[in-house]
Amino acid sequence: MRAVLQRVDGAQVEVEGEVVGAVEGEGLLALVGVTHEDGPDQVAVLARKICELRILEGERSVLDAGAQVLVVSQFTLYGETRRGRRPSWSAAAPGPVAEPLVEQVVEAIRARGVTVGTGRFGAHMRVGLTNDGPFTVLVEA
């Protein structure tokens, strides 16, 4: 399981022109990808990292700042581009495997008292954000 975390000053995700999830003000956008071997252990590690990494302004975590998180599923994080001109998606877990794990990440973050917005799994989404810094990190669990 991996996530690209972006420190944001506002972010939102739209599906068919409707805002389905957002972060208002300081927070994190978490693009989350799942591979075939992922399970509960990876969910716990990733949720903990999202909540506790001290990457907000002033070396604060989401928990320290009372900040929000926007989680968007992103199977393309497991795209393989070493050969040819088309990415291979074989390392990405299929929807029936990935969707429940992404939802478990969301629930684990919420269980820590964090407000979480989400995209819509499998939908064509438009994600808008103001990257604060810019600050972007890759987290693997």
N, C-alpha and C positions, 0 to 999 in steps of 0.2 A: 504494500500500500504506500502510495506517495501523495504528497500534496505540495503544491506551489502556494506559498503564503505571501500575500501582498499587503503591506501596511497601507491602509486607505483612510482618506478623509471623505467618506461617502462612497457607496457602491450600490448598484442595483442590477437585477436580472429581469428581463422581460421575455414573455412567451406570447407570441401573436399580439404584440402591442400592449399587453397587460403586465404591470409590474407584479411579479410573484414573490419576490424576496428583495430585501434591501438592508443596508447598514447606513444609519444616519450618523454622521460625524466620524470620530476616531474609531477604528476597528480593523478587522482583518477580512480579506477575501481569501477563501481557501478553495482552490481548485483541487479536487480529490479524485485520484485514479486508483483502481483496484486491479490486482492481478490474480491469477488462478490459485495461488497458495495462501491467500490472505484469509484471516479468520478473526476470532475474538481477541487474540493477543495483539494483533496489529491495530485493531479498532481502538483498544485501550491506550496503546502507545501514541497513536496519532491524535486522539482526542486530548490526551494529557499535554502533548507538545503544543497543540493549537492553543490551549488554555494557559499554559505556563511559560512558553518561550518569552523572554524579556526583549521583545522587538518593537514595542510601541515607544513613542517619544518618551525620553527620560528613563530608558531601560526598564519600562514597565511591561507586565504581561496583560493579557485580556482580563484576567481575574483582578489584577492590581488596579486597573483603570476602570473596571466596570463597563468595558467596551463590548460591542456587538461583533458577531461573526456571520458572514455570508458564505454558505457552503454550496458549491456548484460541482456536480459530478463531471468528470473530465477523462473519458477513456483514452483520449489522445496522449495523455501523459505516458502511456506505455507503447507509443508508436516507435517502431524500429526503422531507422533511416540509413543504416550503414551501407545497404546494397540497393542498387537500382534507383529509380526516380519516384517510386510510389512507396509510401510508408506501409509497413506491415503492422497489423493490429493483433497478431496472434498472442502477444503477451498480455493483452487486456482481457480481463474476465468478462464473460458474456453477461448481459443484462440481468438474467435471473439470479446470478451469483453476486454481481456487483451492487445492484440496487439495495438489497437488504443491508449490506455492509456499509454503504454510504449512509443509509438511514440510521444505522447503529452508531456511527460516528456523530451524527447530529444529536441523537438522543443522549449520548455520553457527554457531549458538551453541554447540552441543556441541563443535565443532571447536576452539573457543577454551578448552576445558577446563571448561565450565560444566555442572553437573548440570541437566537440563531434564526437567520433567514435562509431560505433554500431556493434553488432552481427547481426545475421539473425534470425528473429523470427521463432521458431518452428524447426530450423535446429539442427543437431548434431554438436555442436561447441567444439573446443579445445581452451581453454583460457590459455594463458601463461602470467606470470607477475613476476616482482621482487617487493615483498612487502617491502616497506621502513619503517623500524622500528624494528620489524613488527608493523603495526598500522592498526587495523580493528575495525569498529564500526557498530552497527545496528541502523538504523534510521527507525522510523515508522511514518506514516502520517495518 
